[in-house]
Amino acid sequence: MSKRKRHNPEQIVRKLQEADRLLNAGKSVEHVCQALEVSEATYHRWRNQYGGMKCEEAKRLKELEIENARLKKLLAEAELDKSMLKDIAEGNF
């Protein structure tokens, strides 16, 4: 069994552009997925997430998602610290 390959946003946008060219040439979605070497589920997920984007936009989206995850982690840690300090102030330790 082969190892799963991860695509970066720029590669996904390029593959979707290639898929559009193949679909406009009259190829079926099944044939397009074989040419792109992805499953139909992956193709449709990519189309929903990245459809109509340019490479730069997809790259920026990925950067924002990473930053958002980092900020959520920081907020969770701050809330935990706040809760611990509140417990200590009340004498519940």
N, C-alpha and C positions, 0 to 999 in steps of 0.2 A: 504494500500500500504506500503510495507516495505521500510525501509531507505536504501539508496544506500551504499554499502560497498566498501571501498577503500582498495586496496591491495598495499603493499609495494613491491619494486622491487624483494626482495628475495622470497616473496610469489608467485609472477608472474612467476619467473624462475622455482620454484618448480612445479607450476601448469602446465607449458609448458612441463616440463620433464615427468610429469604424463600423459599429453596428448600424448606425443610421445609413451609412453609405451602402452597406450590404442589403438592408431592408428596402432602400429606394431602388436597388438593382433587381428587386423581385425575389430575394431569398426569404426563406421562412425563418421564424424565430428559432426553431430547432437548429437549422443550419448555421445561423448567426452565432448561437451559443457554442456550437462545436468549433467554429472558427476562432472564437474568442477564448476557448478552452475554459468555460465557466458553465455552471448549471443554469437552468432556466430560472430557478428561484433567485440565484445570485444576480442574474441579469435584471430581473424585475425589481429586486431590492435596490440595485444600483440606479436603475432608471427612476425610481421614486425619490431616492436621496439626492442624486447628482444630475438628474435630467435637466438639460438646458444651461448647465453651468459651464463656465470657462475654467481652464486649469488654475488660474490665479484665484478665482473665487472658491474653488474646491480646496485649495491649499489653505486659504484664509479660514474657511469653515472648520477644517481639521484643527488649526491652531486655536481657534476660539473654543472648540470642544475640549481640548486639552487644558486650556486656561480655566474654563468653567469647572472642570473636574477638580483642578487644584484648589480653586476658591471654595468649592463645596467642602473639600477635606479640611481646609483651614477653618471654615465656619463651624464644622462639627467639632473640631478640636477646641475651639474657643468656647463653644457651648458646654462642652464637657468640663473645661477648666472653671467656667462660671458656676456650674452646678457643684463642683467639688468645693469651691470657695464658699458658696452659700451654705453647704453642709457644715463646713468647719466653723463658720461664723455662728451657726445655730448650736454648735456643740454636738452634732450628730456624727461623730467619727469613731 
